[in-house]
Amino acid sequence: MDWDNARIFLGIYRIGTLRGAATRLRLDQATVGRRLAAMEESLGARLFLRTPAGYVPTPAGELAFATAERMEQAADQLQRQMQGIDDRLSGVVRLAATDTMGKHFLMVAMQRLHAVHPDIRVVLSTSTQLSNLTRREADLAVRTLRPSSPDLISRHLTRREVGLYASRNYLKLRGEPQPDTALQGHDLVIYQRSISPSQSEALCGEPCSNARVAMEVNSGLMMIEAVRAGIGIGELPTHMADGDPLLARIWPQRAEAYDIWLVLHGDLNRTARVRAVADAIVAVYGEM
């Protein structure tokens, strides 16, 4: 099985469309289609059923996926191991984090890093979705979840809290909610269920069953902006919201703690440029 064709097959398998796979792989759609046809011809088997909903793997496609995924894992491991002996303080480091972490912490770290090591180019991706470090979607990640994989190294950066906040204008119009009323009569801003399922049930330990969800967001910055705009009450990190003149904290005695971790693959721990980025991040979190 040709690896170039196999990685295209994996892209189609995971995304379900030629266009989506082409975008992910940074290829044109026609090339993706030709490579898939070449792989099917070489194997003498049809790997996908073309349906209105997308590409659905056949039994042969399911078998091919298992083999192609092992090829991917071996290729990724080889690349990580080669990077692991790289002592150059130059080149690309891919960093994954949320947008709020990027704005409030990582930009300071990257500014300092660039001043000392200008030849390191950081590719920063901000999302609430977890990047897969084993599949090399990122070299480093700053997360609120500690990974369980034995291949990943994690370092605890800090512990923070979230509290309940609303805009001052919202509270003037609607008043402050009463404890133990399940936020009755109030509007909420919460994360989409795919990101934080528990927020639709409770905020900082207070049930939400009597409240109205006014907006669901998939970004920490959009959460802050929606609460600042007076759309509803939201659960926000205290270190970001306490100094905002447009916001007021509700029930300051209530808070939920969360931890922040720096995560990288063990194979990259000795790569000079990856270590430089990691050290810059650790230094900034250590000051805050």
C-alpha positions, 0 to 999 in steps of 0.5 A: 500500500502506497503511503501517499495514497493511504494518508489520503484514504485516511483523510476521506475515511475520517471526514467523509467527503473528498472536499473535506479531505482535500482541505485537511490535506491541503490538496485539490479535490481532483488529486484526492479523487485520483489517489483514491481511485489509484488505491482502489485499483491497486488493491482490487477492491472498492473502499467507499460507497458514494452516498448523498451523505458522503463517503461510507467505508465498505467492509474492505474500507474498514480493513484498509483503515486498520492497516493504513492507521498503523502505517500512519502511526509508524510514520508519525513515530519516525518523524517524532523520533527524528525531531527528538534528536534535533538540537536546532533552535529554528524551525516550526513548532505547532502549538494548540490552545484555547483562544482565551489562553492564547490571548491572556497567557501565550502571547506574552510567552511567544513575544519573549520567545521570539525576542530570544529565538527569532528563527523559531516559527510558532504555528498557533491553533486555537480551538476548544477541541483537543488536538491529537498529539500522537497523530501530530496535529500539534507538537505542544498543547495547553489543556484543561484536561490531563492526558491519560496516554503513556506516550504524552508528557504533562506538566501542571501549569496552574490552577484557576477558578471560574465564577458566575458573571453578568454585565452590570447593565444586565443586572440593572435590568434583571436583578441578581438571581436568588440562590437555590432557585435554579436561576429562575427568570434569567438568561444564560450563555453556555458552551455548546453541548459538544464542548461542555455537556455539564453546563446545560445542567448547572453553572458553578453548582447552581442548577439551570433548569429554571433559566432560559439559554439565550446563546450557546458558543464554542469559544471562550472569547465569545463567551466573555463577549456575550456576557459583556454584551448583556445577553445572559449570565455566564461562567467565566474564569475569574482571572479574566473577568474580575478586572473587567469594568463591564462585568460584575460577579454573582455569588463570589463565594461560589467557584469551580476550580480547574487545572491547566496542563502543558502537554507534549509527546515524549518523543519531542521532549528533547527537541530544542525548539519544542523545549524552548517553546515549552520553557517560555510557556512554563515561565509565563504561567509561573509568574501569574 
